[in-house]
Amino acid sequence: MTKAAIIKVYGKVQGVGFRFYTNKKAVELGILGYVQNKPDGSVYIEAQGDEIDLLTFIDWCNIGPQWARVSNVESQFFPPINYDGFYIK
């Protein structure tokens, strides 16, 4: 079953390759959507995929790449949108 989520990641998540590795993980799991840095220092993600893969992706966001220091992750589910890939904005 396809699900979609908005994910907000807080902590030391900019300037550490978070968007690059998020894209890599999304492609690996077949997740569609996008990732972007926000002015407040957080990372914003819209992600869509199979429920199990999406939950795995959200779990990964709680850790991030080696250099990141994630302090908090907020996620909320929303109706799926027709994304055609995963992008870095």
N, C-alpha and C positions, 0 to 999 in steps of 0.2 A: 504494500500500500504506500503510495507516494504521500509524503508530508513535507511541509515547509516551515522554516523557523527564521526569526530574526534573532541574531546572536550579538550581544555587546560584550566585548572583552576589555577589561580594565587592568592596569598595572603598568609595568615597563614592557609595552607591546609595540612601540613605534621605534624605528631605528635599529631593530634587531632581526629584520627579515621575516617578521610575522606574516605579512601579506604574501610574500613569495612562498613560504612553507604552507600557508593555508591553502593557496592555490594548488600546490603539489599534492597535499592530502586530499583535497576535494576531487581532483582528477583521479587519484588512486581509488577513491571510494565511489566514484560515479555521481558525485554531488554537483548540482547545477546552481548558479547564482553569481554572487560577487562579494568582494571584500574591499573595504576602503578605510583609510585613516580618517579620524574625526578631529576637529580642532581642539577638543578637550583632552587629547592624548589617548583616547580609546580607539579600538578597532571595531567597525560595524560590519556585520556579515548578514547577507540574506542567502539562505541555503535551502535547497530542495533535493529530495531523493527518497529512496526506499527507507522506510522507518528505521530499520536496524542500522543501515549505513549512516543515516542522519544522526542517530543517537551516538554512534561511534565517533562521528565527526565532532559533535558537541563535546563529548568526553575529551577528545584531542585538544579542543580549544581551551580547556581548563589547564592544559599543560603548555601547549605551544612549542615553538622551537627551543633549542638548547639555551639561547641567550635571553629569551623572554622571561619575565617574572610576572606571571598572571596572579592578580590579587582577587579578581571577582569576574564571574561570567553570568550574564543574565540572558535567558532565552525565553521566547514565547512563540507558540505555534500559530500559523495563519494558513488560510487556504492556499494551495499550490498555485503558482503562476507559471506560465510557459517560458522558462528560461531555455536558452539554446546552447549553454556552455557555462563555464565558470571563469570570471574575469576579475582582474585587479583594476580597481578604479583609483 
